[in-house]
Structures are given as structure tokens and as C-alpha cells.
Amino acid sequence: MFEEAKLYAPVTRSQDGVTVHLAADHPGAVDPEYRARRNAIAALAMDWQPGTPPPIATYTDAEQEVWRIACAELRKLHQRLACAAYLQGRERLQLPEDRIPQLVEVNEMLRPLTGFQYVPAAGLVPLRDFYGLLADGIFHSTQYIRHHSVPLYTPEPDLIHEVIGHGNCLANERFATLYRLAGQAARRVETTEALEFVSKVFWFSLEFGVVREHGEVRTYGAGLLSSYGEIQQIEAADLRPLNIGRMGVQTYDITHYQPVLFCANGFDEIEDVVGVFFADVDDDMVQHLLQDAAHVTGR
């Protein structure tokens, strides 16, 4: 795996324009055309004004081919490894798989289904902003596509992750409710410690959660659903039962496949455990959960 330790490449603006700072081992780092494309697409997001439609990004033939390859290969894996709720959302949304959809187009399809809509992001969005806006049915999304040399891998979330991973989830009302509850939780908690706890629960559920359905391990996490390699490793992971206290303190390394995954017994349990946590969490609850975790660790 690549050594880049940041989820998103840093983006800066100077008098020379917008620059996406790719790590040296990023597959597009030594491709000047790709770097220029990344800078241009990031600039679109940075120039976007809230309340206006997402900007239109033009895509190259190579980027269109990456989308087609990734969609075709992920669709095969989803048939046997994605949870039923995700597959239902995919059938409702009907994203084009032969070309890259614009965010404004995704919004036209998604908004009538669950009320969610996408807004552009150049890169990393502050936790409270990203999660908080989920309460309003708003999802921040990048618009760039991974490098054409590795169409089935990206060291950072790209449009395939944002739309194939999250978008098909957001087209299902059960998922959409969980995302909104997560947003309400992020707005309710006040301390940075509590917000980070909420974000970890989100990470180990809506990003990297798995669930048993009909005796088989399936995934409902967008990070797994959009990863050709990692989705095939879910049964090799250390599968643990849903436990909010453990999820909120579990460490993870974004540069490697997740060795620990929390597995629900059916989608109802996801709603009963994760959903109820998002609905009820406050700073006091997080403090109690952290104290319990420290007590268990100290034994």
C-alpha cells in the first residue's frame, strides 16, 4: 500500500493558483497531466459558492475508462459481497456505469429518493462541517478520478468512492436516516474528543462496517464497497460484534486494509446499535464510554 498517511492530499491556493499536494508515492505524482487535472478540478470546488449547483467537471477519455473499469469490476463483487440495502439503493439510483456522472446529475437522481444532495469538496473537509451537514442531507464529495495506471485502487477517496460507495447507500432511506442521525450527533456533541469518537463510530460502520445476511458476511461500508481489493478481504479480518465503546476507541491506519471490522447480525442491529447511538449521544455519554474503555484496557 502507499505510504501516504493523510486521507486526502492537502490543497492550497496561492497567487499561482490551486495546488493539490500529492505524496511522492501517489500513482499520479510524476504525471504532469494528471497533476494539472487535479489542480483544475480542485479549483472548481474552491470557487464554488454554497446555494449554487455543483460545478461541471470535464473528464478525459482515460478518466472515463477508469470509471467504466471500476464500475464493471465492483458490480461483480457487489453481487456477492454487498448487503441487500446497498443493492436496493443501487437499483433505485441507477447511476450510469459507462460514463462519469456530474454531481448535478447525481443530485437530480438522488434528491427525489431520499432528499440527499452532493456539494463539491476540493479535499479534506473539517469533521464538524462534513458530518454536521449530513443532518441537512448534504454530502461533500470530491470530483476527481484516480490515476489511470491503477483503475482499481486509489490511496485517497475519489469520485468512485463518493458516488459508487456512498451514493448508492444514500439512495436507500434506511441508510439515509443513519447518515442524518450521524450529522445530528456531530452537531450535538461539543468537545473535540466527543466529535472524534462519533467519527470513529461512523468510520467503523458507514465506512467500514460489515453485516451477516443469510449466514454470509456482507458489507455496508462505503469504504469497502468502493475498494476492489479490500472488499474481498472482509472475511479475513478480525470480525468483532457491534460494540459502540470499542468502535469509538479502535485505532486504524488508512494506508492499510483494516484488520479489525465490526460485524452486525442483520441491518436491524445496525439501526438498533449504531443508529440509536447517533440519535442519543452527547458529551457525557462519550465520557462514560471512554472511561469504560480505559477501565477494560487497564485490567
Number of C-alpha atoms within 10 A of each C-alpha: 11 15 13 17 14 14 14 19 20 14 18 16 13 7 5 6 10 20 19 22 16 18 17 12 13 19 19 19 15 12 11 10 11 19 18 14 18 23 21 20 25 25 20 19 21 17 11 16 13 9 7 8 15 23 18 15 18 14 17 11 10 14 20 17 16 24 25 18 15 20 22 13 12 22 19 11 15 19 12 13 23 24 23 18 18 26 20 14 21 20 12 15 21 13 20 12 16 14 16 23 19 16 23 17 15 19 19 13 19 24 16 12 17 17 16 25 24 24 22 24 22 28 24 17 13 9 14 19 13 18 27 23 19 26 22 16 19 19 22 20 27 24 31 24 25 25 22 17 11 12 19 20 19 20 23 18 24 20 22 25 22 20 23 23 25 26 28 25 26 28 28 22 16 18 24 22 18 24 29 23 24 29 25 21 26 30 18 18 21 13 13 13 14 23 22 18 25 27 20 21 27 22 19 26 27 25 20 24 26 33 28 15 16 9 9 12 20 27 30 29 25 26 23 27 32 29 21 21 14 17 24 13 13 24 13 10 14 12 18 14 14 22 14 21 17 19 24 22 17 15 11 14 11 16 15 13 17 18 13 18 23 21 26 27 16 18 18 12 15 22 17 10 14 24 20 15 18 23 16 12 18 20 17 11 14 22 14 12 18 19 13 14 15 12 10 9 8 7 5
